[in-house]
Amino acid sequence: MPSLGMDRERDFFSNVFFISSNIKPTKEDPVILVLDGHYSQTRNLKVITLARENHADIFCLPPHSSHKMQTLDKAFMGPLKTFYCQEIEKWLRSRPGQVVTVYQIGELFGNECKRATTGEIAANGFRATGLFPCDKNILRPYDFPLSSEHKDAAPVNHPALIKTSEQQSFSSANFSPFTSAEALQSSDISPVPSLNLQPNPRGGAAKKITSSHYKTFVEATQKRKIKQTTKSKTTRLASNVLLGP
């Protein structure tokens, strides 16, 4: 689900996700909502509270993984783009000499959006990302080499990619025209380069943002932000009083 902004996120949950839709979660039969890591969703206390009250568990995707785990990216956007381009081409062929303007885009896009919004495409999205049915083998450690919190998971730290003092550089003394191909190694011709890349410090795992622990964290963060804002305003007002008109 893409981000909409703090207030619009709350309105979406209140008016669409829980009221207008056919989703009627209960304590015995809760629902799971998967979101990306946008700030307006993960730090929106009103959304978190509303979801907890309506028995919805919200999970945030790991950083830098939406291209692999976001169902819209994997299954919906591709068909939508294809259908929309086909509709544009059909419209242009039937009207030689005319161009598509903003007055036609709404109707053309709306028709193809309905065409792409099918249960089969939605199910394919969850299947392709391994969310449901759950498939842990969809993703590999090398899919996110610089987003892992664990340095050992990054291929750049593999012993084969790190130049050590034991590795000999190429020298004519170690090579002769009579050396057999079997005796040659890649490091004899070109030493393995030293890669000093570090894992991305923003890497992380999926988070359940409706958990009590995370809700407490967001509440504390917002209180601290309000306190800092109030202090800043008080300091500014005091400065204005001292300076005078």
C-alpha positions, -999 to 999 in steps of 0.1 A, spaced: 0 0 0 15 34 -10 17 63 15 -9 90 14 2 114 42 -6 115 79 -42 127 78 -52 109 46 -38 77 60 -61 80 89 -91 88 67 -84 58 45 -83 34 74 -115 49 89 -136 54 58 -124 28 34 -105 0 50 -128 -6 79 -162 9 69 -168 9 32 -150 -24 24 -161 -59 30 -134 -64 55 -149 -70 89 -121 -81 112 -128 -94 147 -107 -103 177 -111 -140 167 -105 -133 130 -80 -104 126 -66 -91 94 -30 -84 83 -21 -52 64 13 -50 48 28 -15 43 60 0 31 82 19 55 70 55 48 71 78 78 34 88 74 24 52 81 50 38 105 49 69 128 12 77 126 -1 71 161 -38 77 150 -35 50 124 -18 26 148 -45 32 174 -73 28 149 -59 -4 136 -55 -19 171 -91 -9 179 -104 -27 147 -83 -59 151 -59 -52 122 -22 -61 125 0 -38 105 34 -51 93 60 -28 78 83 -42 51 121 -42 57 140 -12 43 149 -14 6 128 -44 -1 96 -31 -17 109 -40 -51 109 -76 -39 81 -78 -14 55 -51 -23 26 -69 -41 16 -38 -61 51 -36 -76 53 -73 -83 19 -80 -98 -3 -50 -103 18 -22 -118 31 -43 -147 -3 -54 -160 -17 -19 -154 10 -3 -175 5 -28 -203 -33 -24 -204 -30 14 -202 -5 15 -231 -28 -8 -252 -58 15 -245 -38 46 -255 -27 29 -288 -62 18 -295 -76 53 -289 -49 69 -312 -55 44 -340 -92 51 -340 -86 89 -341 -58 97 -366 -42 131 -361 -55 135 -325 -35 133 -293 -44 122 -258 -50 151 -235 -58 154 -198 -95 153 -207 -91 117 -219 -66 103 -195 -92 99 -166 -115 77 -187 -88 57 -204 -69 50 -172 -100 43 -152 -111 16 -177 -78 -2 -176 -74 2 -138 -106 -18 -135 -93 -44 -159 -61 -48 -139 -79 -49 -105 -88 -86 -104 -86 -113 -77 -62 -133 -98 -37 -105 -101 -40 -98 -64 -34 -134 -55 -4 -136 -79 11 -106 -61 10 -122 -27 23 -155 -42 52 -138 -61 64 -119 -29 61 -150 -7 37 -133 17 9 -159 11 13 -188 9 44 -181 30 75 -189 11 108 -181 29 128 -192 -2 115 -163 -23 143 -140 -11 181 -148 -9 208 -132 12 223 -117 -20 190 -99 -29 198 -72 -3 236 -73 1 239 -37 15 207 -36 35 215 -64 60 222 -56 97 245 -86 98 278 -81 81 282 -118 75 252 -117 52 268 -93 28 286 -110 -1 313 -83 0 325 -97 32 330 -132 18 365 -145 23 369 -150 -15 363 -113 -21 387 -99 5 423 -95 -4 446 -109 23 483 -109 28 484 -146 18 472 -138 -17 502 -134 -40 500 -108 -68 511 -116 -103 548 -118 -109 568 -130 -138 588 -151 -114 556 -171 -107 547 -176 -143 563 -192 -173 551 -200 -209 553 -237 -199 528 -234 -170 499 -256 -175 464 -242 -176 454 -265 -147 480 -249 -125 469 -213 -132 445 -195 -109 425 -163 -115 445 -146 -87 478 -154 -106 466 -132 -136 446 -106 -118 446 -103 -80 412 -102 -63 403 -66 -56 398 -54 -20 362 -43 -15 357 -19 14 319 -17 11 300 -16 44 264 -29 50 238 -2 49 232 11 85 196 16 77 190 -21 71 165 -39 92 137 -64 94 99 -63 91 82 -46 120 48 -51 135 38 -15 140 6 -23 159 25 -40 187 24 -25 222 61 -20 222 61 -1 189 31 20 199 49 30 231 79 40 211 58 61 187 41 78 216 74 86 233 88 100 200 58 122 195 59 135 231 96 143 227 89 161 194 61 182 210 83 191 239 111 202 216 87 222 195 72 239 226 106 247 240 117 262 206 85 284 205 90 295 241 127 305 234 117 324 202 89 343 221 113 351 249 138 365 224 112 386 207 102 401 241 138 410 249 144 425 216 113 446 218 93 461 189 
